Amino acid sequence: MSMPIVAIVGRPNVGKSTLFNRLVGRKLALVDDRPGVTRDRREGEVRLGHLRFRILDTAGLEEAEADSLAGRMRAQTEAAIAEADAVLFVIDARAGLLPADQPFAELVRRADKPVILLANKAEGGAGMAGAYEAFALGLGDPVPLSAEHGEGMGDLLDALEAVLPEQDDDDDEGGEGKPLKVAIVGRPNAGKSTLINRMLGEDRLLVGPEAGITRDSISLDWEWRGRRIKLHDTAGMRRRARIDDKLEKLAVSDGLRAVRFAEVVVVLLDATIPFEKQDLTIVDLVESEGRALVIGLNKWDLVADQPGLLKDLKEKATRLLPQVRGAAVVPLSGLAGEGIDRLMHAVVSTAEVWNRRVSTAKINQWLSEATQANPPPAVSGRRIKIRYATQVKSRPPHFALFGNQLDALPKSYTRYLVNSLREAFELPGVPIRLSLRTSKNPFDKSE
């Protein structure tokens, strides 16, 4: 079967060539701050997670006379759209939606191809307001990402998976549905490979007392209670300052990639020295990538004789990791093979939470109760009003609030809303995203 084709389109200077380079893994396309650097269609082969496809980078779409250079560039872009199985329509999240985006959204819509709307340059959550302006294009939910920093590539994979023809590459469709993608990460020598060997029931991975034996992110197929699982063992992740070996640098970036393409990430802690600073940094990475989290306390057999320790560590997790409050904390021993069933029950139930959708009616009932119990504060004598809420996507759960002056909402109040959402809809152990959308005219009472 020939590889599917995906075209990247958008107005000039939204980062199409940076995204192309990121996907093909090499700097094949020239990148510069000046618009219009790309003039031809450029092709490359992409392997993203388990998907393989050809990518077409195109010139920035511009209104132009057909026989001018810009007009010929536009014709090339239209040809690429016609050839593609799916289109990545890129906007600049920081600039927001510009009038120049509209005619090309029309062009893409007329092509009648699956379209994925990408809000680029949204690193670290920047430009999220611009990303959500893109709803107005009528091309579905925008996928926020940063091509330059590699953020949001897991969400792009999910979006492509939904629109590209199925590939039987390394995902044999032998079991029920798609395999659940689980990455096992942690500091060096936390016992990741030992645990995976015990899960698989064979010595597939090299283990030993030396830290850093695992060099690659290794993908392994496994089945647990009839459920297909794709396990990723990763190299131990330590602070960049401690890494001077080039191979280890590559291995750690491979570990980051495994986190980005996983659905559930098991952060494995050494129960004899849990919650080191590096463990908290790894959890931060998992949260910022929007993955579901389970905490595994490995080597539990070495501390099991300490009464009350598990309760203490669960309380410590709640205190130290408020951004993923309620994450499952599972004691286990990879070496002794204890607690693996408990761990997998936690992984599967956390994946269900990560995929959960809540009806708009229930969300607005919650909003009414939450704002009555603790009303938003007033700004310059005028009370902030939250009129409406809805869930814009799952994986992780992402909610949008609509109202007036929401950009003035204090962080403490948005934190209250996130914690209240987590409690009301039972969303433990997953990141929760909240977008605040202020109406254009704050004095327009009809909105």
N, C-alpha and C positions, 0 to 999 in steps of 0.2 A: 504494500500500500504506500502511495507517495505521501510525503510529509505534508500536513496542512500548512497553509500560508497565512501569515498575519501581517497586516500593513499598519505602520505607525503614521498617523496624519495629525495635522493641527496647524495653526497659524505660525508664522516664523518666531523663533527664539523661545519656544515653550519647553525646550529640553528634549526634543525627539532624538537627536543624535546621541546625547548622553545616555538615554534609555536604550537605544540600539547597542551602544558599546557595552553597557551593563549586561544586556541579555546575551550577547554573543561572547562576552568574557574577554574581549580584546578591543583595543582602540582602533577600530577599522574606519570610523567616521570622524571627520574633522569636527572639533567642537570649539566655539568661540562665542563671546558675548554679543558679537554683532549678528543681527538677524540675516538670514539668507545665505549662510555658509554652505549648506547642502543644496546642490543643484540637480543631482541625478538621483535615480532610484539606486539604493545600495542594498545588497542582499547578504544575509548571513544565516548560519545554522544555529539553532538555540536548543539547549537542553535545560529546561526549568523544572526542578523536581523530577518527576517521572515523564513529563511531557517533552516531546521533540517536535519542532516545527521550523519552518523557514520564516525569517522576518524581513520585511521590506521597509527600509528607512526612506522617507520621501521628502521632497522640498517643502518648505512652509507654504501652505496654500495662500495665494493672494489674488485679489481681483485684478485682472489684467487683460489686455488685448490678446487675442489668440495667437497672433504672429510675433508678439514680443518675446523676449527671453523668459519673463515671468509667466507669460501665457503658455509657452512650451513646457515650463516646469510644472505648471498646473495640470497640463494634459498628461504628463508622466504620472502625476499623483493620482489622477482619475483612473488611469490604466491600472495602477497598483491596487486601488480600491476594487476595481472590477475583477481582478485576478484573485483577491484575497478570500479566505474562508471566514475571517473575522477581522475587525478593524479596532485598533487602539486609538481612540480620539483623545489627544492630549491637550489639556489647558494648563495655564500657570496658576496654581492655587494662590500664590502671593498677590498676583495682579488681579485675581478674581475674574469674573466673566466680562469680556470686552465685546463691544459691538462687532469687532472683526471675527469673533468666534461663531456668531450666528449663521452667516451664509454657509459656512463649511459644515456646521452641524446639519443644515438642510441637505447639503450634498451627500453627506454620510448617510443620513436617514433615507434619502431617495434610492441609495444603492441597495437597500433591502438586505443588508448583511448584518450578522450579529455585531453589536457595537459595545465595547467596554470603554467607559468614560474614565480617563485617568487624570486626577488632579495632581500634577507634578509639583516639585519644590515645596512639599508639605513636611519637610524634615522637622522632627521633634514636635509635631502637632502644629507647627507654624502654618498659617494660611488656611486653617480649617474653615474659617468663615467663607473664604473664597471658594473652597472646595464645595461647600454646600449651596453657594449661589448657583453652581452648575446644575442643580436639580431643574432649574428653569429651562434647560435645553431639551428636556423631555427624552433624555437618552438613558434613563435609569439612574441607579445609585452611583455616585462618583467613588472611585477607589483612590484614596489618598496615598501617595508614595513619594519617595525621593530617589530619583534615578541616580543622582550624584552620590548619595550615601547608602544606597541599597536598602532603604527602609520600605516596608510594605510589599516586598516581592512575594511573600507568602499569600497575601490577599490577591495579588495579580494572578498567581498560580490558580487559586480557587476560582477566580472569575473566568480564566481561560479554560479550565477544566469543564466548566458548565457549558461552554459554547463550541469547543473544538470537537471534531469527530473522535470517538473513543479509540484509544491506542492500546494494543495489547503488548506493548513494549515489555517492561518488566513487571507489569501488574496483570498477571493472569486472572481472568475473571472466573476463577474456579469456585470461590466461596460465595457467601451472601454479600452482595454490595461491594463497595470499595473497601480496601483495607484501612484501618485506623492508623494514622501516621503518628508514631510516638518516638520522641527523642529522649535519650537518657544523658543528662549532662551533669557536670559537677567539677569540683577542684581535682587536680591530679591525685591519683591514688585513693579516690573515694570508694573504689570497688565496682566501677561501672561494668567492666568487661567480665568480672567474676559473676556479677548478677545476671548478665545476659547469657553467659554460658549455662548457668543454672536454669534459666528460663527455657533455653533451647534444649537442655538435656544433653549437650555435647560440648566439647572444648573447641568451639569455633574461633575464639579470640585468644590471643596471647595474653597471659597474665603473669604477674610477678610482683615482688615487693618494691621494685624501682618505680618511681613516679614517671609518667610520660611514655609508657610503652606503646600505647595506642597512638598512632600518627594520623590515621585517616578517619573521616566520618564514614562508618561502615553501615550499609543498609542490609537488613536481614528479614526474611519473611518468616512469620510464625503464626500459629493459631492458638487462641486461648478460648476454651469452652465454645468452640464452633465459630468464634469471631476472628476474622483475619486481621492480623496486626503487621505493620511494617515497622520494625525496630531500627532506630539509628543509634549506634554507639558512637560517642564522640571523644576526641582527645580532651584531656583535662584542660580546663580554661583557667589560666592565671593572668595576673595583671600584666599589661603590655610591658611595663618597665622591667619585669623579670625575664622577658623573653629576648634572648639575643640570637638564638639559633634560627636561621632562615626557615628550615623545615618545620620547626615548631610554630613559627608565625603562620605558615600556610595551614597547619593542622588546626590552629585555633580559629582561623577565619573559616575553615571547613565546619567547625563546630557551630559557629554563628549561623552558617548557612543551614545546618540541620535544624536549628531552632526556628529559623524563618519558614521552613517548609513543613514543620511538624504541626499537628493539631493539638496534641497534648505533650507537654514537656515535663518529664520527671527530673526534678533537681535532687540529686543524690547527695546527702550530707553524711559525713562521718560522725556517727552518734557519740564518739568519744571526744570530738572537738567540733560541735555543731555551731552554725550561725557565725562563721568567721566573716570578716568584711567581704571577702571574695564571693562567699555564698550569696550575700545580699546583693552584690553587683550582678550576679548571674540572674537572680530573681527579677531585678530591675530590667534586665535585657529581655527576659521572657515577657514581662508585662508590657514593655514598650513595643514589642513585636505583636502584641495582642493574642498571644497563645494561652491556652488553658494550662494550669499549673497543679502539679501534685508534688508534695515533698516526701522523699523517701529517707528515713533515718536508717542508714546501713550500719552493719557491724553491731546491731542491737544486742546480740548475744554477749558482747563484752561489757554491757552496762545494765543488762536486764535485772540485775540484783539490786538496783538502786530504787527504793520505793518512791513513788510520786514523781519520778523523772519525766515520764511521758506527759503527765498533766502540766508540769512546769514548762516543757519544751513547746507544747501546744499554745500555752499562754504567751510564751516568748515569740512564737511565730505570729500571733495576732498583734502583738505590740510592735514587732520589727517590720512586719510586712502588711501595713494597712491597705496598700493598693490592691492586694489580692486576698482581702479578709475572708476567712473561712476556708482557705485552701486545706485540702486533706493532708494530714501529717501521719505517715504510715511507718511504724517500726518494722524492720525486716533484717534478714541476714542473707546476703547473696551466697556466702560460703556455706552456710548450713541449709540453705534453701527454704528458710522460714519467712512467711509473710508475703510471698509472691502473689498468692490468690487475693489477699487483702489489697495489695498494691494495684492489681489489675481491676478489681471492682471499683476502686477509687478513680482509676484512669478512665474507665468506660462511663461512669456516672458524671465525671467532670466534663467529658466530651459532650455528653447530652446537654449539660448546662450551657456549654460554649455555643451550641447550635440552637439554643432555645429562642423561640419567638413569642412575644406577648402581644395579645390583641390590643388595638388602639383604645377600645372602650375601657379595658382594665387599667391601662396606663393612665388614662385621664381621670378615672375614679381615684387611682392612687395619688395623682397630682393634686386633686381637690382636697383629699384628706391631709396630704403632706404640707400643703401651703396653709391650710386652716390651722393645723397643729403648730406650725412655725412659719408665720408669714414672711415673705421676702422683705428686706429693709427698704427704707425710703431713701431716695437720692435727691438732694436739693429740694426737700419738701415734697417730692412726688414719689409715690410708692411704685416700686418695680412690679410689673404685673406679668405673670406667666399664664398665657391663655390656653395653651394647647401643647400636648406632647405626643410623640409617636416613636416607634422603633424603626430606624431606617435600615438596619441590617443586623445579622447575627454574626457569629464567628469573628470577634467577640461581640456580645450584645452592645449595640450602639443606639442611643436614644437622642432625638432632637427635641429641644424645647423652643416654643415660639412665643414671643411677647414683646413688651416694650422695655427699652433701656437694659436689656439683658447683658450688654457688655460691661455694665457697672455692677453686676452681681458679684459680691465678694467670694473669694475662693472658699471661705469657710462654709458659705451657703451651698455652693455647688458640691462640696464634700458631703454636706448633710443630705443633699438630694441623692447622691450616688450611694451612700450607705443605706438610705431609706429604700431605694430601688432594689439594692442587693437583698435586703431583708424581706421586702414585700413579695418579691418574685423568686425568692430562693435561688440566688445566683452566687454561691460561694466559689472561691478559688479561680475566678476568671476576671480579667480586666473589664471594666465597664467604661465605655466612651460616652461622653455627653457633649453635644453640639448646641450652642446657644444661638438662636436666629432672631435678631431684632428686626421688627418691621421697618421699612424704609422711612416712613413718616411716623414718628412717635406720637404725633398729635391726632393721627387718624384713628378715631374710636371705632370705625367700622371694621378694622382689620381683626 
